């Protein structure tokens, strides 16, 4: 579940960023423009590093843990 959520967040962020710029990144990457590919890769890696901890916390909040009985 965490992998799917991370993929959806990164994909939506990259598509939103590509939509806001005046350059068509997909065509530039197809034309072997290394600079655009490096910038896109750096954005994806940066978003992955930033969201790593937050998605982990989200998954821990969703997964129910059994109650542990305290023996005194």
Buried (B, 14 or more C-beta within 10 A) or exposed (E): EBEEBBEEBBEEBBEEBBEEEEEEBEEBBEEEBEEBEEBBEEBBEEBBEEBEEEBEEBBEEEEEEEEEEEEE
